[in-house]
């Protein structure tokens, strides 16, 4: 088994134990856990000092998995996903499958179909959505590269992924689109 596959398997093993992982995402370094494991979500928020009511997004492998966590999916979403040129988070009405701590006060959840190979393999192998929130304490800057991660976050994560730690490439935060009134998608953050 090559190093990449070993890192995927180790991350999935930790997630199956309802642990919090520190991992590279398609945008910034993130903290994550199984999106269907409420105790893991609570542990993740405790590590971040994140107040309730500020949910995190969920990375999914494909449109079918996105539908599992969204109570309503706009018809045009499949075409939009096929034509995306950068990571895009869709804020949609949440289904009952997603852990309650990930649902915003307005009943929505942020979902992103991940294109990054590492994240995709982890999500696909896990078979559930993967919580994704920046690897920083609440109110602090998000770490764009591994060397910017606070020591307390490094110590607090149950599992630290060893993939792409040396990568200094910076990526912009995801575009954010919300399902608005009348079922139309509206850009919240470009």
C-alpha angles and dihedrals in degrees: 000000000000125000094258092054091045090055092049092050094046091051092048092048089055092047091051088055087055092248129149116249131200109217146155113262133189089270116021137345108288147192115230148172140169108301090218096054111087094187091055091049090052091049091050092050091048090054091051094042084231117167120233114262093046101095127193127229126258122228114216132186100228147343092282091058091045089055089055091063101034122074090200128029121186116237093237095055095093091057092044091052091050091053101042115131096186138021110292128189117208119206107211138160107283124241123220091256096076118085110264093239089065095057117095120228088259091058097255134125130203113235131182128185100222122225098180108109096224095048092043092053092047093049093044093048092044091050091213136081116277119227111234123193128150114272098246140093113269111281095018124110117275113250109245091187134028095253090062094061114115115246091235090058091048091052094043099053115094092216130020115202112227094205119112095356089138094048110113095184113129121212128191118249115267123278110250124218125180131201102241137189114313092023095283122141114237127192111241098174125013 
